[in-house]
Amino acid sequence: MTEFTIIIPVYNESENLLRVEKELSLYLEIAILKTSVLFVNDGSTDESETLIRSICERNPEFHYISFNKNYGLSAALKAGFDYIETPLIGYIDSDLQTHPNDFNTLLKHIDKYDLVTGIRSYRKDNFGKYISSKIANGVRRLFTQDGITDTGCPLKVIKTDIAKKIPMFKGLHRFLPAMVLLQKGKVHQVEVQHFPRKKGVSKFGFWNRSFGPFIDCFIYLWMKRRYINYQIKTKD
């Protein structure tokens, strides 16, 4: 029985998808849990959907859902959370700047925690991306007080029952650890590998990596004050 499903959001990543197929197929052979893969095609306008279909046809462990238009990364993650029924969910970007083999490192900690997230200790990004990411992480930590070093790291493992309770809105993918903490969940950070982007173009620039997240911080604070969290003591 499959225990772990990896979400791969895709938006115009046709140049990377065959490499994604290769690397994820190799990971499935060494995964410490029986694992499947779910592509979430976020309204790609290139050849991504055609390639995803072909990949899923020749790999029984690979599946996909496809949006009718581009809704953004948070929507893609929410769709994956809603769709998946395995006990554990993973997330990795289709640019493969993080490596799927590191899922095994994260999974070794998930029994004690509700979310295990990577830290890209040795970033291989250009200077502009590195600095804007550092600023955004610092601002988010100031607002959320979640203690997370690298909340934007696209390598995470989360328990499915926790993921399904997260009230997602556009931009909230940056606050997944903070939202788990709002549920009184436990979060752990683990160092992971990081690599340069080999092909394709990043979908995030300076403004949507810095100014957008700054605005989202106020939305998070509003939600934090009004967040409903309860536990049922008894029932008949």
C-alpha positions in Angstrom: 0.0 0.0 0.0 1.3 3.5 -1.0 2.2 5.5 2.1 3.8 8.6 0.6 2.8 10.9 -2.3 5.1 13.6 -3.7 3.4 16.6 -5.2 5.2 18.3 -8.1 3.6 21.6 -9.2 4.3 22.4 -12.8 4.0 25.6 -14.7 5.7 25.8 -18.1 8.5 23.4 -17.2 8.6 21.3 -20.3 12.4 21.5 -20.5 12.8 19.9 -17.1 10.1 17.2 -17.1 12.0 14.3 -18.6 14.7 14.9 -16.0 12.0 15.0 -13.3 10.8 11.6 -14.6 14.3 10.1 -14.5 15.2 11.4 -11.0 11.9 10.6 -9.4 11.9 7.1 -10.9 15.4 6.5 -9.5 14.2 7.8 -6.1 11.2 5.4 -6.1 13.6 2.5 -6.2 15.4 3.6 -3.0 12.5 5.3 -1.2 12.1 4.1 2.4 8.3 4.2 2.0 6.2 3.0 -0.9 5.8 6.2 -2.9 3.9 7.7 -5.7 4.1 11.0 -7.6 1.4 13.5 -8.4 2.0 16.2 -11.0 -0.2 19.2 -10.6 -0.2 21.0 -13.9 -0.9 24.6 -13.1 -2.4 25.7 -16.5 0.9 25.4 -18.4 0.8 26.9 -21.9 3.9 25.0 -23.2 4.2 21.2 -23.8 4.2 20.4 -20.2 0.8 18.7 -20.1 1.5 16.5 -23.1 4.8 15.4 -21.5 3.1 14.8 -18.1 0.5 12.6 -19.8 3.2 10.6 -21.5 5.2 10.2 -18.3 2.1 9.0 -16.4 1.2 6.5 -19.2 4.6 4.7 -18.9 5.0 5.0 -15.2 2.2 3.5 -13.1 3.4 5.2 -9.9 3.0 8.7 -11.6 -0.3 10.5 -11.7 -1.5 14.0 -12.6 -4.3 16.5 -12.3 -4.4 19.5 -14.6 -5.9 23.0 -14.0 -7.9 24.8 -16.7 -5.7 27.9 -16.3 -2.8 29.1 -14.1 -3.9 29.6 -10.5 -0.5 29.8 -8.8 1.7 27.6 -6.5 -0.6 27.8 -3.4 -3.6 26.6 -5.5 -1.5 23.7 -6.9 -0.4 22.6 -3.4 -4.0 22.8 -2.1 -5.2 20.7 -5.0 -2.6 18.2 -4.1 -3.5 18.2 -0.5 -7.2 17.8 -1.4 -6.5 15.0 -3.9 -4.0 12.8 -2.0 -5.2 10.1 0.5 -1.8 8.6 1.5 -0.8 9.3 5.2 2.1 11.4 4.1 2.6 14.1 1.5 5.9 15.4 0.0 6.5 18.5 -2.1 9.3 19.3 -4.5 9.6 21.8 -7.3 9.9 20.7 -10.9 13.1 22.6 -11.5 14.9 20.0 -9.2 17.0 22.6 -7.4 16.5 20.2 -4.5 17.0 16.5 -4.9 14.3 13.8 -4.3 16.8 11.5 -2.5 16.7 14.0 0.4 13.1 12.9 1.0 14.5 9.8 2.8 16.4 12.2 5.2 13.2 14.1 5.9 11.1 11.0 6.3 13.3 9.7 9.0 12.0 12.5 11.3 8.3 12.6 10.4 7.2 10.1 13.1 8.1 12.7 15.7 6.8 15.8 13.8 3.9 17.0 11.7 6.0 18.8 9.1 9.7 18.3 8.2 11.1 21.0 6.0 14.5 21.4 4.3 17.1 24.1 4.8 19.1 25.0 1.7 22.4 25.6 3.6 24.6 26.1 0.5 22.4 28.0 -2.0 23.3 27.8 -5.6 21.2 30.7 -6.8 22.3 34.0 -8.4 23.0 36.9 -6.0 19.7 38.7 -6.7 17.6 35.6 -6.0 19.6 34.7 -2.9 19.3 38.2 -1.4 15.6 38.6 -2.1 14.9 35.2 -0.6 17.0 36.1 2.5 15.0 39.3 3.0 11.7 37.6 2.5 12.6 34.8 5.0 13.7 37.4 7.5 10.5 39.4 7.2 8.3 36.3 7.5 10.2 35.2 10.6 9.6 38.6 12.1 5.9 38.4 11.5 5.3 34.7 12.2 7.8 34.0 15.0 7.9 30.5 13.6 11.7 30.1 13.9 12.0 28.6 10.4 15.2 29.4 8.7 14.2 28.7 5.1 10.4 28.5 4.8 10.7 28.8 1.0 12.7 25.6 0.6 10.8 23.5 -1.9 11.4 20.2 -0.2 8.9 19.3 2.6 7.1 16.3 4.1 3.9 16.8 5.9 1.3 14.5 7.5 -1.8 14.5 5.3 -4.4 15.0 8.0 -2.5 18.2 9.0 -2.2 19.4 5.4 -5.9 19.0 4.7 -6.7 21.4 7.6 -4.6 24.2 6.3 -6.8 27.1 5.1 -4.9 28.0 1.9 -5.0 31.3 0.1 -2.8 32.7 -2.6 0.7 33.1 -1.3 0.2 30.9 1.8 2.6 28.3 0.5 5.3 30.5 2.1 3.6 30.0 5.5 3.2 26.3 5.7 5.3 25.8 8.8 3.6 28.7 10.5 0.2 27.2 9.7 1.2 23.8 11.1 2.3 25.6 14.3 -1.1 27.2 14.5 -2.6 23.7 14.7 -0.3 23.1 17.6 1.7 20.8 15.3 5.5 20.2 15.6 7.9 21.3 12.9 11.5 20.2 12.3 14.2 21.5 9.9 16.8 19.4 8.2 19.7 20.5 5.9 19.3 19.4 2.3 21.2 19.7 -0.9 20.7 22.6 -3.3 21.6 22.8 -7.0 21.6 25.5 -9.7 18.6 25.5 -12.1 19.7 23.7 -15.2 16.9 24.5 -17.6 13.8 26.7 -17.8 13.1 30.1 -16.1 12.2 30.8 -12.5 8.6 32.0 -12.1 9.5 34.2 -9.2 11.4 37.5 -9.5 12.4 40.1 -7.0 8.9 41.7 -6.6 6.9 38.5 -6.1 9.6 37.1 -3.9 9.8 40.1 -1.6 7.0 42.7 -1.9 4.2 40.0 -2.3 5.3 38.0 0.7 5.4 41.2 2.8 1.7 41.9 2.1 0.9 38.2 2.8 2.4 38.6 6.2 -0.4 40.9 7.2 -3.0 38.4 5.9 -1.3 35.7 8.0 -1.5 37.9 11.1 -5.2 38.5 10.4 -5.8 34.7 10.1 -3.7 33.9 13.1 -5.9 36.0 15.3 -9.1 34.4 14.0 -7.8 30.8 13.4 -10.2 28.2 14.8 -8.4 25.2 16.4 -10.2 22.6 18.5 -9.9 19.0 19.7 -12.8 16.7 20.4 -12.6 15.1 23.8 -15.4 12.6 23.6 -18.1 11.5 21.2 -20.8 8.8 21.0 
